[in-house]
């Protein structure tokens, strides 16, 4: 097994699936199934999910809302998603803990790094919501930061309908090429939008690999943990190669 402890980063869209609804029963069942497969192979899993299915930051400009207010709404959206995932995992018999960066003691545990690690050591899935509790930060950065704090070996950045990082938008550019491996420096220098730039820099500076892959592909996260080269690997110590 290549990785024994990973952080799975999901967008809010992963909760909504293909439809226009806020939550999709099938999409949430897929998340539970994929994480359950990781736990079945004794892979410890931290989960960070965005809140874009509930509130998207770009609405701040449209509605003339201050960015700080919009970001706080987005953080609360991630807490709602976390509560729903906790309930779904619990219903499936998977032991789980929800921790938040924003203190909401009647809803979830406060995020305490060593307590989160202890939960992982006991075989629990740990869901982290509320970002880092501060505005002006996307959920990409907390994913990298929390992965480092909880001693994860990699970030698995799940995408919907895209199987990695390309040299051009594959939906608009026929013949766009997917990167198999991508140097962190190249991703940052070329602004390839693999993840938020601040997250890429943090991961690069601390030697944290990031795998970007199509979450809709069955058992992709588990295959990556087992050592298969799926999607795009972004890391400080790899050369940039194209499929």
C-alpha positions in Angstrom: 0.0 0.0 0.0 1.5 3.4 -1.1 -0.5 5.5 1.4 -1.9 4.5 4.8 -3.3 7.9 5.8 -4.7 10.4 3.3 -6.8 13.5 3.2 -9.7 13.3 0.6 -10.6 16.8 -0.6 -14.1 17.0 -2.2 -15.9 19.9 -3.7 -19.4 20.9 -2.7 -20.4 19.7 -6.2 -19.6 16.1 -5.1 -22.6 16.3 -2.8 -24.9 17.5 -5.5 -24.0 15.0 -8.3 -25.2 15.7 -11.8 -28.4 17.4 -10.9 -29.3 20.9 -10.0 -30.3 20.0 -6.4 -28.3 20.9 -3.3 -27.8 17.3 -2.3 -28.0 14.1 -4.3 -28.7 10.8 -2.6 -26.7 8.9 -5.1 -23.7 11.2 -4.9 -23.6 11.0 -1.1 -24.0 7.2 -1.3 -21.0 7.2 -3.7 -18.9 9.2 -1.2 -19.7 6.8 1.6 -19.0 3.8 -0.6 -15.6 5.2 -1.7 -14.5 6.1 1.8 -15.8 2.8 3.1 -13.5 1.0 0.5 -10.5 2.9 1.9 -11.4 2.0 5.4 -11.9 -1.6 4.3 -8.2 -1.7 3.4 -7.1 0.0 6.6 -6.4 3.4 5.0 -7.0 6.2 7.5 -9.1 9.0 6.0 -9.5 12.7 6.7 -12.3 14.3 4.7 -12.5 18.0 3.7 -15.5 19.1 1.7 -16.3 22.4 0.1 -19.6 24.3 0.4 -20.2 25.4 -3.2 -23.4 23.4 -3.4 -24.9 25.6 -0.8 -23.3 29.0 -1.3 -20.7 30.0 -3.9 -18.3 32.8 -3.2 -18.7 34.4 -6.7 -22.2 35.4 -5.6 -20.6 38.0 -3.4 -20.0 40.3 -6.3 -23.4 39.7 -7.9 -25.2 40.5 -4.7 -22.8 43.2 -3.5 -21.9 41.3 -0.4 -18.6 41.8 1.4 -16.2 39.0 0.7 -15.8 38.3 4.4 -19.5 37.8 4.8 -19.7 35.6 1.7 -16.8 33.5 3.0 -18.4 33.0 6.4 -21.6 31.8 4.6 -19.4 29.4 2.6 -17.8 28.1 5.8 -21.2 27.4 7.4 -22.1 25.6 4.1 -19.2 23.2 4.7 -20.5 22.5 8.2 -23.9 21.6 6.8 -22.2 19.3 4.4 -20.1 17.8 7.2 -23.2 17.1 9.3 -24.9 15.4 6.4 -21.9 13.2 5.7 -21.5 12.3 9.4 -25.1 11.1 9.3 -24.6 9.2 6.1 -21.4 7.5 7.4 -23.1 6.7 10.7 -26.0 5.1 8.8 -23.6 2.9 6.9 -22.0 1.7 10.1 -18.7 3.7 9.6 -17.4 5.3 12.8 -16.9 9.0 12.2 -16.2 12.3 13.9 -17.0 15.8 12.7 -14.7 18.6 13.8 -15.1 22.3 12.9 -12.7 25.2 12.8 -15.6 27.4 13.9 -16.6 26.5 17.5 -20.1 25.0 17.3 -19.9 22.7 20.3 -23.6 21.6 20.2 -23.1 20.4 16.6 -19.5 19.1 16.4 -16.2 18.8 18.2 -13.8 21.7 17.9 -10.8 21.0 15.7 -7.9 20.0 17.9 -5.0 18.5 15.9 -3.9 15.8 18.3 -7.5 14.8 19.0 -8.0 14.4 15.2 -4.9 12.2 15.0 -6.2 10.1 17.9 -9.5 9.6 16.1 -7.6 8.4 13.0 -5.5 6.0 15.1 -8.8 4.5 16.4 -10.0 3.8 12.9 -12.5 6.7 12.6 -13.1 8.8 9.6 -12.5 12.4 10.5 -14.5 15.1 8.7 -13.1 18.6 9.0 -15.5 21.5 8.3 -15.3 25.3 8.5 -12.1 25.7 6.6 -9.5 27.3 8.9 -12.2 29.5 10.4 -11.0 32.6 8.5 -12.3 34.4 5.4 -10.3 34.9 2.1 -9.2 31.3 2.0 -10.6 28.6 -0.3 -11.1 25.0 1.0 -8.0 24.0 -1.0 -5.7 25.6 1.5 -7.2 24.0 4.6 -7.0 20.7 2.8 -3.2 21.0 2.5 -2.8 22.5 5.9 -4.9 19.9 7.7 -3.2 17.1 5.8 0.1 18.3 7.1 -1.2 18.8 10.6 -2.7 15.3 10.8 0.3 13.6 9.3 -1.4 12.5 6.1 0.9 11.1 3.4 -1.0 12.7 0.5 -3.9 14.8 -0.5 -6.4 13.1 -2.9 -8.1 16.0 -4.6 -11.3 14.6 -6.1 -12.7 16.2 -9.3 -16.1 15.7 -10.9 -16.0 14.8 -14.6 -12.3 15.7 -15.0 -9.6 13.0 -14.7 -6.6 15.2 -13.9 -4.8 18.4 -14.9 -4.6 19.3 -18.6 -2.5 21.8 -20.6 -5.8 23.3 -21.8 -9.4 23.1 -21.0 -10.3 19.6 -22.3 -14.0 20.6 -22.6 -13.1 23.5 -25.0 -9.9 22.4 -26.6 -9.9 19.1 -28.6 -6.6 17.3 -28.2 -5.8 18.8 -24.8 -3.2 16.7 -23.0 -3.4 15.4 -19.5 -0.4 15.6 -17.2 0.6 12.3 -15.7 3.0 14.0 -13.3 3.3 17.7 -12.8 6.1 19.5 -11.0 4.7 21.7 -8.2 6.9 24.6 -9.6 5.5 24.1 -13.1 1.9 24.1 -11.8 2.5 27.3 -9.8 4.6 29.1 -12.5 2.1 28.3 -15.3 -0.9 28.9 -13.1 -2.5 25.7 -14.3 -5.3 25.9 -11.7 -4.7 22.4 -10.4 -5.6 23.8 -6.9 -5.5 27.2 -5.2 -2.0 28.6 -5.5 -1.5 29.0 -1.8 -2.3 25.3 -1.3 0.2 24.2 -3.9 2.9 26.3 -2.4 2.3 24.9 1.1 2.2 21.4 -0.2 5.4 22.0 -2.3 7.3 23.5 0.6 6.5 20.5 2.9 6.9 17.7 0.4 3.2 16.8 0.4 2.0 15.0 -2.8 -1.4 15.9 -4.4 -3.3 13.5 -6.6 -6.0 15.1 -8.8 -8.4 12.5 -10.2 -12.0 11.8 -11.4 -13.9 10.9 -8.3 -16.7 9.4 -10.4 -14.4 6.6 -11.5 -15.0 3.7 -9.2 -12.5 3.0 -6.5 -10.1 5.6 -7.9 -9.0 6.8 -4.5 -8.3 3.3 -3.3 -6.3 2.5 -6.5 -4.1 5.6 -5.9 -3.5 4.4 -2.3 -2.5 1.0 -3.7 0.1 2.6 -6.0 -1.7 3.0 -9.4 -1.0 6.1 -11.4 -4.4 7.6 -11.9 -5.1 11.2 -12.8 -2.3 13.7 -12.2 0.3 13.6 -9.5 1.5 17.1 -8.4 4.6 17.0 -6.3 7.9 18.8 -5.7 10.1 15.9 -6.7 8.6 14.7 -10.0 9.3 15.8 -13.6 6.4 17.1 -15.7 5.2 14.5 -18.1 2.2 14.4 -20.4 0.1 11.3 -21.3 
